[in-house]
Structure formats: structure tokens, C-alpha cells
């Protein structure tokens, strides 16, 4: 499996799994909505995540939780721009991922210091996204989603979730190859149009997607697949998240997208100790 990412001329080594800290700037994200809408709060949280071991900070300007509604690119950029400027000024060496499905936002963000695109729609919401990502020549996170955030959790159905996600990745990678893109990370999209059973089958067979020879990202942090199984509220899902992240590491995940960086760092450290011959 490819073990490096070229982030606009800077190489990130994935031989040790890396952490992507989540910075939600929307008021309605499922776990931390509204906490970091003020620039100073976003800077403080980013500093905390970097100190605890995050390599990437994933900035999102709109919620994509189940039932959420889309906002237009201009509104999304208004939320992101001042925070992005503050972060690149405060932390000049920072690696920022832009969580957006709007190609115009992706371009503005990369022009302003971001070095990776995280697109939950895999190019399906904005037909210009693949061409834009190829032109920007930065790593691209290709995520699987069934449906749209507004309705994706209303009785999602698959013939076989592993085969269906595999075919999705195969088709999208063929398209991205036509654009000459190389640094592509695969995300099976936990919680994005999947039942509890679908999510855990994907987690248990995450290593199957190694057949594509691409880095795998696990975005499980504090999602309902944890709270529903453990019958607890979102605030009580940290322990379950750490357990699920550890399984993801054992199944080949090279990136963990998380709210709680220190705990993810500890999981990686323990996992890596088991890999020493």
C-alpha cells in the first residue's frame, strides 16, 4: 500500500498511521456544532489538537450529519475563510484538509493554505470537483455515501455493502485516473447511508479495500454506530470510538479522523508497538 502523501510538495509518511483532527465551524454539527465558530476558539482548539498529535486539521464549514441541509458555497466560504487565515498565520507549517463538496470552496481553501480535499460526495454534488482537485494537485479523500445527507439514513439498502462500496471505489478511481490524480485516500463513509450492520461489516472487513493499494481513512469518531450499539449518548462514546479506531488500525487504516486526538494517538502508539518484530 502507498505509504506517503504529497501535500503540495511536502511528503507525509503514513508508515505510522496519522491523525486528522476535526474542526467543525458549522453551528449544527452532530457532536461539536457551534463550539468553534469564533476564530479565537478555533485557534485554541487547533493548537490543542496539534500538541496532542494531529498531523492534519480537517476544517468543515457545514454539517453533513444525517438530516442536515446544504448551504451554498458562498456561505460555506464565509465561515471558513477567516479561520483558515488565522490558522495558517498562527501555525505556518500546518497541514489543513478542507472538508467540502464545493469545488469553488476547495480551490479558495487550497489557494489560502489548505493542502488536501475531503469530499463526502466523491464528486457527485459538483461536477467540477474532480477537475479542480486534479488541477490543484493535492491529495483527495474519496468517500462513499449512499444518497444525500438529508435522506441518507432513511432505510439504506445494499445488495452487499462490501461489494457495492468496492464497485463504487473502482468506478471513481477509474474516473480520477483519467484526470491524472495519484494521491487518493479511500474512506468507506461510516454512517453515510449505512445501517448499524453495514457500518460494522465495513469496519470488520476494512482490510479488504487494501486491494486498491490506496491509504484508508476511518472516520468513526463519536458517530451513532457507537452510541446505538452501546446504548449511550454521544458524550459517552469516547471509549467506544477508541475501540473502533483500534480495530480500524488493525484492519489497515492509515488515517484516523477524530474529535479526540490524544486518545487516537494513544491507540496508534499501542497498535504500532504490536508491529515491532
C-alpha positions as YAML, in Angstrom:
chain: A
units: angstrom
residues:
- id: 1
  name: UNK
  ca: [0.00, 0.00, 0.00]
- id: 2
  name: UNK
  ca: [1.19, 3.52, -0.79]
- id: 3
  name: UNK
  ca: [2.67, 4.96, 2.39]
- id: 4
  name: UNK
  ca: [3.26, 8.61, 1.54]
- id: 5
  name: UNK
  ca: [1.14, 11.62, 0.62]
- id: 6
  name: UNK
  ca: [2.48, 14.53, -1.40]
- id: 7
  name: UNK
  ca: [0.85, 17.55, 0.19]
- id: 8
  name: UNK
  ca: [1.81, 20.24, -2.29]
- id: 9
  name: UNK
  ca: [5.50, 19.38, -2.15]
- id: 10
  name: UNK
  ca: [5.65, 18.19, 1.46]
- id: 11
  name: UNK
  ca: [5.69, 14.44, 1.98]
- id: 12
  name: UNK
  ca: [3.69, 12.91, 4.83]
- id: 13
  name: UNK
  ca: [4.83, 9.44, 5.89]
- id: 14
  name: UNK
  ca: [1.95, 7.03, 6.51]
- id: 15
  name: UNK
  ca: [4.08, 4.06, 7.57]
- id: 16
  name: UNK
  ca: [2.89, 5.14, 11.02]
- id: 17
  name: UNK
  ca: [-0.85, 5.96, 10.88]
- id: 18
  name: UNK
  ca: [-1.61, 9.65, 11.18]
- id: 19
  name: UNK
  ca: [-4.37, 11.62, 12.89]
- id: 20
  name: UNK
  ca: [-6.76, 14.08, 11.30]
- id: 21
  name: UNK
  ca: [-8.28, 16.37, 13.91]
- id: 22
  name: UNK
  ca: [-11.82, 17.57, 13.21]
- id: 23
  name: UNK
  ca: [-12.56, 21.31, 13.33]
- id: 24
  name: UNK
  ca: [-16.24, 21.89, 12.65]
- id: 25
  name: UNK
  ca: [-17.14, 25.52, 12.00]
- id: 26
  name: UNK
  ca: [-20.85, 24.91, 11.47]
- id: 27
  name: UNK
  ca: [-23.44, 25.61, 14.19]
- id: 28
  name: UNK
  ca: [-25.22, 22.28, 13.70]
- id: 29
  name: UNK
  ca: [-22.59, 19.53, 13.53]
- id: 30
  name: UNK
  ca: [-23.72, 16.41, 15.39]
- id: 31
  name: UNK
  ca: [-21.13, 16.50, 18.21]
- id: 32
  name: UNK
  ca: [-19.44, 19.89, 18.48]
- id: 33
  name: UNK
  ca: [-21.67, 22.24, 16.49]
- id: 34
  name: UNK
  ca: [-21.08, 25.88, 17.36]
- id: 35
  name: UNK
  ca: [-18.12, 25.31, 19.67]
- id: 36
  name: UNK
  ca: [-15.51, 26.75, 17.30]
- id: 37
  name: UNK
  ca: [-17.41, 29.36, 15.31]
- id: 38
  name: UNK
  ca: [-15.34, 32.13, 16.92]
- id: 39
  name: UNK
  ca: [-11.87, 32.49, 15.46]
- id: 40
  name: UNK
  ca: [-10.12, 32.51, 18.83]
- id: 41
  name: UNK
  ca: [-11.88, 29.29, 19.88]
- id: 42
  name: UNK
  ca: [-10.91, 27.62, 16.61]
- id: 43
  name: UNK
  ca: [-7.26, 28.62, 17.07]
- id: 44
  name: UNK
  ca: [-7.21, 27.35, 20.67]
- id: 45
  name: UNK
  ca: [-8.75, 24.01, 19.67]
- id: 46
  name: UNK
  ca: [-6.38, 23.63, 16.73]
- id: 47
  name: UNK
  ca: [-3.36, 24.30, 18.96]
- id: 48
  name: UNK
  ca: [-4.63, 21.67, 21.38]
- id: 49
  name: UNK
  ca: [-5.08, 19.06, 18.63]
- id: 50
  name: UNK
  ca: [-1.65, 19.77, 17.15]
- id: 51
  name: UNK
  ca: [0.04, 19.47, 20.54]
- id: 52
  name: UNK
  ca: [-1.78, 16.18, 21.19]
- id: 53
  name: UNK
  ca: [-0.53, 14.67, 17.95]
- id: 54
  name: UNK
  ca: [-2.73, 15.63, 15.00]
- id: 55
  name: UNK
  ca: [-0.92, 15.83, 11.67]
- id: 56
  name: UNK
  ca: [-3.89, 17.18, 9.71]
- id: 57
  name: UNK
  ca: [-6.66, 19.55, 10.74]
- id: 58
  name: UNK
  ca: [-9.87, 18.94, 8.78]
- id: 59
  name: UNK
  ca: [-11.88, 22.15, 8.51]
- id: 60
  name: UNK
  ca: [-15.55, 21.99, 7.58]
- id: 61
  name: UNK
  ca: [-17.96, 24.87, 7.12]
- id: 62
  name: UNK
  ca: [-21.20, 22.93, 7.00]
- id: 63
  name: UNK
  ca: [-22.70, 19.96, 8.74]
- id: 64
  name: UNK
  ca: [-23.17, 16.71, 6.82]
- id: 65
  name: UNK
  ca: [-24.81, 14.79, 9.65]
- id: 66
  name: UNK
  ca: [-27.93, 12.75, 8.80]
- id: 67
  name: UNK
  ca: [-30.84, 15.11, 8.16]
- id: 68
  name: UNK
  ca: [-28.67, 18.18, 7.65]
- id: 69
  name: UNK
  ca: [-29.41, 20.66, 4.88]
- id: 70
  name: UNK
  ca: [-26.93, 22.01, 2.38]
- id: 71
  name: UNK
  ca: [-25.70, 25.56, 2.35]
- id: 72
  name: UNK
  ca: [-24.35, 27.35, -0.70]
- id: 73
  name: UNK
  ca: [-20.66, 27.70, -1.42]
- id: 74
  name: UNK
  ca: [-20.55, 31.43, -0.62]
- id: 75
  name: UNK
  ca: [-21.99, 30.90, 2.86]
- id: 76
  name: UNK
  ca: [-19.66, 27.98, 3.49]
- id: 77
  name: UNK
  ca: [-16.63, 30.03, 2.49]
- id: 78
  name: UNK
  ca: [-17.67, 32.91, 4.76]
- id: 79
  name: UNK
  ca: [-17.42, 30.52, 7.71]
- id: 80
  name: UNK
  ca: [-14.12, 29.03, 6.61]
- id: 81
  name: UNK
  ca: [-12.06, 31.93, 5.26]
- id: 82
  name: UNK
  ca: [-11.32, 33.88, 8.47]
- id: 83
  name: UNK
  ca: [-10.49, 30.74, 10.43]
- id: 84
  name: UNK
  ca: [-8.26, 29.39, 7.67]
- id: 85
  name: UNK
  ca: [-6.35, 32.67, 7.55]
- id: 86
  name: UNK
  ca: [-5.92, 32.67, 11.32]
- id: 87
  name: UNK
  ca: [-4.68, 29.09, 11.40]
- id: 88
  name: UNK
  ca: [-2.13, 29.47, 8.62]
- id: 89
  name: UNK
  ca: [-0.85, 32.63, 10.33]
- id: 90
  name: UNK
  ca: [-0.68, 31.05, 13.79]
- id: 91
  name: UNK
  ca: [0.71, 27.69, 12.61]
- id: 92
  name: UNK
  ca: [2.71, 28.25, 9.39]
- id: 93
  name: UNK
  ca: [3.64, 24.56, 9.00]
- id: 94
  name: UNK
  ca: [0.10, 23.25, 9.49]
- id: 95
  name: UNK
  ca: [-1.43, 20.63, 7.18]
- id: 96
  name: UNK
  ca: [-5.04, 21.61, 6.55]
- id: 97
  name: UNK
  ca: [-7.67, 19.47, 4.88]
- id: 98
  name: UNK
  ca: [-10.75, 21.24, 3.55]
- id: 99
  name: UNK
  ca: [-13.97, 19.31, 4.12]
- id: 100
  name: UNK
  ca: [-16.19, 20.45, 1.25]
- id: 101
  name: UNK
  ca: [-18.04, 19.20, -1.79]
- id: 102
  name: UNK
  ca: [-17.98, 22.63, -3.49]
- id: 103
  name: UNK
  ca: [-15.13, 22.89, -5.99]
- id: 104
  name: UNK
  ca: [-15.00, 26.69, -5.63]
- id: 105
  name: UNK
  ca: [-14.50, 26.38, -1.86]
- id: 106
  name: UNK
  ca: [-11.84, 23.73, -2.38]
- id: 107
  name: UNK
  ca: [-9.93, 25.98, -4.76]
- id: 108
  name: UNK
  ca: [-10.12, 29.02, -2.50]
- id: 109
  name: UNK
  ca: [-9.05, 26.97, 0.50]
- id: 110
  name: UNK
  ca: [-6.02, 25.45, -1.23]
- id: 111
  name: UNK
  ca: [-5.06, 28.87, -2.57]
- id: 112
  name: UNK
  ca: [-5.24, 30.08, 1.06]
- id: 113
  name: UNK
  ca: [-3.09, 27.35, 2.58]
- id: 114
  name: UNK
  ca: [-5.00, 24.06, 2.66]
- id: 115
  name: UNK
  ca: [-3.26, 21.04, 1.14]
- id: 116
  name: UNK
  ca: [-5.93, 18.32, 0.96]
- id: 117
  name: UNK
  ca: [-9.55, 17.98, -0.16]
- id: 118
  name: UNK
  ca: [-12.04, 15.88, 1.79]
- id: 119
  name: UNK
  ca: [-15.15, 15.45, -0.37]
- id: 120
  name: UNK
  ca: [-18.01, 13.41, 1.11]
- id: 121
  name: UNK
  ca: [-19.79, 13.39, -2.24]
- id: 122
  name: UNK
  ca: [-16.94, 11.85, -4.28]
- id: 123
  name: UNK
  ca: [-17.52, 14.45, -6.96]
- id: 124
  name: UNK
  ca: [-21.25, 13.77, -7.30]
- id: 125
  name: UNK
  ca: [-22.50, 17.09, -5.87]
- id: 126
  name: UNK
  ca: [-20.25, 19.30, -8.00]
- id: 127
  name: UNK
  ca: [-19.23, 18.02, -11.45]
- id: 128
  name: UNK
  ca: [-16.22, 20.34, -11.43]
- id: 129
  name: UNK
  ca: [-14.68, 18.81, -8.30]
- id: 130
  name: UNK
  ca: [-12.53, 16.12, -9.94]
- id: 131
  name: UNK
  ca: [-11.09, 18.52, -12.48]
- id: 132
  name: UNK
  ca: [-10.47, 21.09, -9.74]
- id: 133
  name: UNK
  ca: [-8.73, 18.58, -7.46]
- id: 134
  name: UNK
  ca: [-6.57, 17.39, -10.35]
- id: 135
  name: UNK
  ca: [-5.65, 20.95, -11.24]
- id: 136
  name: UNK
  ca: [-4.73, 21.74, -7.62]
- id: 137
  name: UNK
  ca: [-2.55, 18.58, -7.46]
- id: 138
  name: UNK
  ca: [-3.28, 17.91, -3.80]
- id: 139
  name: UNK
  ca: [-4.37, 14.69, -2.05]
- id: 140
  name: UNK
  ca: [-8.07, 13.91, -2.37]
- id: 141
  name: UNK
  ca: [-10.21, 11.90, 0.04]
- id: 142
  name: UNK
  ca: [-12.72, 9.82, -1.89]
- id: 143
  name: UNK
  ca: [-15.63, 8.88, 0.36]
- id: 144
  name: UNK
  ca: [-18.52, 6.51, -0.25]
- id: 145
  name: UNK
  ca: [-22.02, 7.76, 0.53]
- id: 146
  name: UNK
  ca: [-25.39, 6.30, -0.38]
- id: 147
  name: UNK
  ca: [-27.85, 9.14, -1.08]
- id: 148
  name: UNK
  ca: [-27.56, 12.67, 0.32]
- id: 149
  name: UNK
  ca: [-27.18, 13.84, 3.94]
- id: 150
  name: UNK
  ca: [-30.82, 14.95, 4.15]
- id: 151
  name: UNK
  ca: [-32.14, 11.45, 3.47]
- id: 152
  name: UNK
  ca: [-29.18, 9.02, 3.55]
- id: 153
  name: UNK
  ca: [-30.20, 7.26, 6.75]
- id: 154
  name: UNK
  ca: [-33.76, 6.50, 5.66]
- id: 155
  name: UNK
  ca: [-33.59, 2.71, 5.22]
- id: 156
  name: UNK
  ca: [-30.37, 2.39, 3.13]
- id: 157
  name: UNK
  ca: [-30.29, -0.84, 1.13]
- id: 158
  name: UNK
  ca: [-27.35, -2.69, -0.45]
- id: 159
  name: UNK
  ca: [-27.09, -5.90, -2.41]
- id: 160
  name: UNK
  ca: [-23.86, -6.48, -0.48]
- id: 161
  name: UNK
  ca: [-22.27, -3.47, 1.23]
- id: 162
  name: UNK
  ca: [-18.67, -4.65, 0.70]
- id: 163
  name: UNK
  ca: [-19.18, -5.42, -2.99]
- id: 164
  name: UNK
  ca: [-21.19, -2.25, -3.57]
- id: 165
  name: UNK
  ca: [-18.59, 0.01, -1.94]
- id: 166
  name: UNK
  ca: [-15.84, -1.84, -3.81]
- id: 167
  name: UNK
  ca: [-17.50, -1.22, -7.17]
- id: 168
  name: UNK
  ca: [-18.07, 2.41, -6.24]
- id: 169
  name: UNK
  ca: [-14.38, 2.88, -5.47]
- id: 170
  name: UNK
  ca: [-13.39, 1.06, -8.65]
- id: 171
  name: UNK
  ca: [-15.56, 3.31, -10.85]
- id: 172
  name: UNK
  ca: [-14.49, 6.53, -9.14]
- id: 173
  name: UNK
  ca: [-10.79, 5.62, -9.21]
- id: 174
  name: UNK
  ca: [-11.05, 4.97, -12.94]
- id: 175
  name: UNK
  ca: [-12.51, 8.46, -13.40]
- id: 176
  name: UNK
  ca: [-9.86, 10.06, -11.22]
- id: 177
  name: UNK
  ca: [-7.17, 8.21, -13.13]
- id: 178
  name: UNK
  ca: [-8.42, 9.85, -16.31]
- id: 179
  name: UNK
  ca: [-7.71, 13.19, -14.64]
- id: 180
  name: UNK
  ca: [-4.19, 12.09, -13.75]
- id: 181
  name: UNK
  ca: [-4.73, 12.08, -9.99]
- id: 182
  name: UNK
  ca: [-2.44, 9.94, -7.83]
- id: 183
  name: UNK
  ca: [-2.72, 10.79, -4.13]
- id: 184
  name: UNK
  ca: [-6.18, 9.42, -3.36]
- id: 185
  name: UNK
  ca: [-7.32, 8.29, 0.09]
- id: 186
  name: UNK
  ca: [-10.27, 5.93, 0.38]
- id: 187
  name: UNK
  ca: [-12.95, 6.45, 3.04]
- id: 188
  name: UNK
  ca: [-15.81, 3.88, 3.22]
- id: 189
  name: UNK
  ca: [-18.06, 6.53, 4.73]
- id: 190
  name: UNK
  ca: [-19.11, 5.15, 8.09]
- id: 191
  name: UNK
  ca: [-22.58, 6.48, 8.89]
- id: 192
  name: UNK
  ca: [-23.20, 7.90, 5.43]
- id: 193
  name: UNK
  ca: [-26.13, 5.89, 4.13]
- id: 194
  name: UNK
  ca: [-25.45, 2.76, 6.16]
- id: 195
  name: UNK
  ca: [-27.30, 0.81, 8.84]
- id: 196
  name: UNK
  ca: [-25.61, -0.32, 12.03]
- id: 197
  name: UNK
  ca: [-24.96, -3.71, 10.43]
- id: 198
  name: UNK
  ca: [-23.49, -2.12, 7.29]
- id: 199
  name: UNK
  ca: [-21.12, 0.01, 9.37]
- id: 200
  name: UNK
  ca: [-19.75, -2.88, 11.39]
- id: 201
  name: UNK
  ca: [-19.38, -5.12, 8.37]
- id: 202
  name: UNK
  ca: [-17.32, -2.37, 6.74]
- id: 203
  name: UNK
  ca: [-15.22, -1.98, 9.88]
- id: 204
  name: UNK
  ca: [-14.66, -5.71, 10.19]
- id: 205
  name: UNK
  ca: [-13.63, -6.00, 6.54]
- id: 206
  name: UNK
  ca: [-11.83, -2.68, 6.13]
- id: 207
  name: UNK
  ca: [-8.67, -4.50, 5.11]
- id: 208
  name: UNK
  ca: [-10.49, -5.84, 2.04]
- id: 209
  name: UNK
  ca: [-10.12, -2.41, 0.42]
- id: 210
  name: UNK
  ca: [-6.34, -2.76, 0.53]
- id: 211
  name: UNK
  ca: [-6.80, -4.32, -2.91]
- id: 212
  name: UNK
  ca: [-6.83, -0.77, -4.30]
- id: 213
  name: UNK
  ca: [-3.36, -0.03, -2.90]
- id: 214
  name: UNK
  ca: [-4.54, 3.33, -1.53]
- id: 215
  name: UNK
  ca: [-4.36, 4.72, 2.01]
- id: 216
  name: UNK
  ca: [-7.53, 4.05, 4.01]
- id: 217
  name: UNK
  ca: [-9.20, 6.64, 6.24]
- id: 218
  name: UNK
  ca: [-11.51, 5.72, 9.12]
- id: 219
  name: UNK
  ca: [-13.98, 8.39, 10.17]
- id: 220
  name: UNK
  ca: [-15.80, 6.73, 13.05]
- id: 221
  name: UNK
  ca: [-15.37, 9.31, 15.80]
- id: 222
  name: UNK
  ca: [-18.39, 9.57, 18.13]
- id: 223
  name: UNK
  ca: [-20.84, 8.52, 15.40]
- id: 224
  name: UNK
  ca: [-24.20, 6.90, 16.04]
- id: 225
  name: UNK
  ca: [-22.78, 3.49, 15.11]
- id: 226
  name: UNK
  ca: [-21.08, 3.75, 18.51]
- id: 227
  name: UNK
  ca: [-23.88, 5.27, 20.58]
- id: 228
  name: UNK
  ca: [-26.59, 2.99, 19.17]
- id: 229
  name: UNK
  ca: [-24.61, -0.18, 19.75]
- id: 230
  name: UNK
  ca: [-23.54, 0.80, 23.27]
- id: 231
  name: UNK
  ca: [-26.91, 2.40, 24.08]
- id: 232
  name: UNK
  ca: [-25.39, 5.66, 25.28]
- id: 233
  name: UNK
  ca: [-25.46, 9.32, 24.28]
- id: 234
  name: UNK
  ca: [-22.87, 10.98, 22.05]
- id: 235
  name: UNK
  ca: [-20.99, 12.47, 25.01]
- id: 236
  name: UNK
  ca: [-20.34, 8.94, 26.30]
- id: 237
  name: UNK
  ca: [-18.88, 7.50, 23.07]
- id: 238
  name: UNK
  ca: [-15.17, 8.20, 23.56]
- id: 239
  name: UNK
  ca: [-14.30, 4.74, 24.85]
- id: 240
  name: UNK
  ca: [-16.27, 3.06, 22.06]
- id: 241
  name: UNK
  ca: [-14.66, 5.34, 19.50]
- id: 242
  name: UNK
  ca: [-11.19, 4.37, 20.70]
- id: 243
  name: UNK
  ca: [-12.08, 0.68, 20.50]
- id: 244
  name: UNK
  ca: [-13.42, 1.09, 16.95]
- id: 245
  name: UNK
  ca: [-10.38, 3.13, 15.90]
- id: 246
  name: UNK
  ca: [-8.09, 0.43, 17.23]
- id: 247
  name: UNK
  ca: [-9.91, -2.17, 15.12]
- id: 248
  name: UNK
  ca: [-9.60, 0.14, 12.11]
- id: 249
  name: UNK
  ca: [-5.84, 0.37, 12.68]
- id: 250
  name: UNK
  ca: [-5.59, -3.40, 12.87]
- id: 251
  name: UNK
  ca: [-7.52, -3.57, 9.58]
- id: 252
  name: UNK
  ca: [-5.12, -1.23, 7.80]
- id: 253
  name: UNK
  ca: [-6.36, 2.34, 8.37]
- id: 254
  name: UNK
  ca: [-3.61, 4.89, 7.78]
- id: 255
  name: UNK
  ca: [-5.62, 7.96, 8.80]
- id: 256
  name: UNK
  ca: [-7.95, 8.36, 11.76]
- id: 257
  name: UNK
  ca: [-10.36, 11.31, 11.54]
- id: 258
  name: UNK
  ca: [-11.24, 12.16, 15.13]
- id: 259
  name: UNK
  ca: [-12.60, 14.69, 17.60]
- id: 260
  name: UNK
  ca: [-10.37, 13.40, 20.41]
- id: 261
  name: UNK
  ca: [-6.75, 13.45, 19.31]
- id: 262
  name: UNK
  ca: [-4.93, 12.31, 22.44]
- id: 263
  name: UNK
  ca: [-6.90, 9.09, 22.68]
- id: 264
  name: UNK
  ca: [-6.34, 8.35, 18.99]
- id: 265
  name: UNK
  ca: [-2.62, 8.99, 19.45]
- id: 266
  name: UNK
  ca: [-2.52, 6.50, 22.32]
- id: 267
  name: UNK
  ca: [-4.35, 3.89, 20.22]
- id: 268
  name: UNK
  ca: [-1.82, 4.33, 17.40]
- id: 269
  name: UNK
  ca: [1.13, 4.09, 19.80]
- id: 270
  name: UNK
  ca: [-0.16, 0.83, 21.29]
- id: 271
  name: UNK
  ca: [-1.02, -0.57, 17.85]
- id: 272
  name: UNK
  ca: [2.44, 0.28, 16.49]
- id: 273
  name: UNK
  ca: [4.12, -1.46, 19.42]
- id: 274
  name: UNK
  ca: [2.48, -4.70, 18.29]
- id: 275
  name: UNK
  ca: [4.01, -4.30, 14.83]
- id: 276
  name: UNK
  ca: [7.61, -4.39, 16.06]
- id: 277
  name: UNK
  ca: [9.23, -7.69, 15.10]
...
